[in-house]
Amino acid sequence: MRKSINGLAAIVEQELELNPMTETLFVFCNRGRDKIKMLYWERNGFVLWYKRLEKQRFKWLQQANRDPVVLTGYQLNLLLDGLDIFNNKPHESLIYSSIS
């Protein structure tokens, strides 16, 4: 978690092979899973958010999985609140064309 804006942007660009200057929120977690940094490009500059937990740990994917994960805003809020969004799945969505 020593990296700041330039270091995190370089990870996005070089390791993830993505453009850090898009309207995408990139979320990074440390090994101890008690700190999260979020990097976001906003019109003319980067925004960096940082959250450190005092006692608990964030529920995070295993380190072996290095592929980017796409989250909704709702899922990000659940993650930041400490819920395990990777192993708990909601009820299946049902779509009907009529009630009969």
Secondary structure as GFF3:
##gff-version 3
##sequence-region A 1 100
A	DSSP	alpha_helix	5	14	.	.	.	ID=ss1
A	DSSP	beta_strand	25	29	.	.	.	ID=ss2
A	DSSP	beta_strand	35	42	.	.	.	ID=ss3
A	DSSP	beta_strand	45	52	.	.	.	ID=ss4
A	DSSP	alpha_helix	73	80	.	.	.	ID=ss5
###
